[in-house]
Amino acid sequence: MTTHVRFAAVLLAVFAAGCFEETSPADDATPPAHPRDEAAPPAMIMTKTCAGANCEANRTQCLAREQQQCNSCFATCEDMMMNGGTTSCVDVCASICSTTGCPLCDAASACDEHEYAFALAPNLPRDEPLFAACERWWTGDDACGDTSGWSDSCDVHARTEQPAAVHKYECEAAVTCDLDLDAYLDAYLACFALRPEEPTGGVEIARGLQARCGDVESWPAEEYNWFRPEIVAVAKTCLDEWSCHDIVACLEAWGAAVNP
């Protein structure tokens, strides 16, 4: 692959990552969709409420990011031409700089920030071996002086996590109280290394988040491996939200629901 082709590919990737970061739907727009089994009921139920309207501020920030990407494109293009590259990158940059994905502010964008909450579907089956192992873990923590009362979360873990996660709870239940703090923490870290290897959709979420929001703090892709595919499928729907703020808020609410 030539240097120019690689450069063009990078420019297109930059354009896709930046220009659509803060997009909002036009009247006739169709939101992005992720394939799912329409016959299967959702494993979690999402509640979405308006949290505020900051369209003008979001648009200003979005336009500033696009201008920075435009300037960076032409600077890279100039460097390429100075080193013997072709002038075709000028057209690529011109295309990037003449297109905006920033939303217009009108009545349709009266609410552009939302709050989210997720609840488990009432018929979601519980993995009884995983539930029992989780209960043994919390019983052990209580014996060690941790009286946080979080054992109720075992019901959530047993309804959302993969069956293979039982090995982590069995490992944690075996950690004894007589260890010093460093050894205690090392033992728990060893238990977390038992994370299932089979991906359940975290890579797609990480890539989608990067494309829409750039570098933001989020769960590593492999952390989604703990959860059943139908639970992660609900998290994927957060990528359908129209702004980076809402995507992040949606994913954070999902994370709080599955990891109480």
Secondary structure, 3 states (H helix, E strand, C coil): CCHHHHHHHHHHHHHHHHHCCCCCCCCCCCCCCCCCCCCCCCCEEEEEEEEECCHHHHHHHHHHHHHHHHHHHHHHHHHHHHCCCCCHHHHHHHHHHCCCCCCCCCHHHCCCEEEEEEEECCCCCCCHHHHHHHHHHHHHHHHCCCCCCHHHHHHHHHHHECHHHHHHHHHHHCCCCCCCHHHHHHHHHHHHCCCCCCCCCHHHHHHHHHHHHCCCCCCCHHHHHHECHHHHHHHHHHHHCCCHHHHHHHHHHHHHHHCC
